[in-house]
Amino acid sequence: MRIVLQKVSQASVTVDSQIISTIKHGYMLLVGISVDDTIEDIKKLSNKVLTLRLYENEDTQTIWKHNIKDAKGEILSVSQFTLYAKTKKGTKPDFHLAQKGEIAQNLYNEFLKQLRDEMGEDKVKDGQFGAMMSCGLTNEGPITIILDSQN
């Protein structure tokens, strides 16, 4: 499982010219599920997202003190199979390492459930699985971190 996590001051997802999800302060996640991923990978990275300390202490402005829950942030998560693109040969990406359809969707939904169980239903938004989406965000810091359950 791979996640590109960006700390944002705002983020949104649009499908067919309609905004379907939006957050203010929190994380934008691009989430890739591989053919090797299991529920253990989902648990590992959902916990990492929830406990990673990327927020400052407001009193001292010391960064790396608080996690997303402490900061009362939100999460906007988007399924992103292209995180498993192989580009070593030729000019056409190979997506054979990305998990297929229903299995990927079930694992992704479990990832969202893990986040929502900890943060609350209203704090975790998502895109539309399998749709062509336009994502907009304002990256803060800028802070962008790549998480991989195999590393």
Protein Blocks (a to p, Z undefined) as FASTA:
>chain_A
ZZdddddfbdcddeehiafbdcfbdcdddddddfkbcfklmmmmmmmmmmoccbdcfklo
pghkbcfklnopacdddddfklmccfkgojbdcfklpccfklmmmmmmmmmmmmmmmnop
klpccddehiacddddddehiacddddfkZZ
